[in-house]
Amino acid sequence: AVVSTQSGHYGRAIGAKCGGIVVMFLLPFLIGLTPIKASKLKNAERFTKIANCFGGGVFFGTCFLHLIPEVNRIKGVRCLYCCNLCKTYTFQTYLHGYFENIAKYTTDTC
């Protein structure tokens, strides 16, 4: 038997944790299966590209979002943080254009 503390709060906490675990497994799993369903669409390649860009943006945004509290803790670093964000974006844009240019002039030999 589960010992209840503070009138059943322990049982509710366990239920919430188990529910969270199930949701955190099922949601990414089902979303991860969408490219399989999308492959049957006529614009499957475009959908996959958009999904990849969105996923990359989520990871990129999460990375910088978690850095903000650290930046706020150290005085005088905000400007450096913003400059590094701009440098990263500029570098990414440059590389994207560079590789797109290479892809135009490269021919497939297969």
Helices and strands as residue ranges (DSSP letters): H 9-32, H 34-38, H 44-73, H 78-105
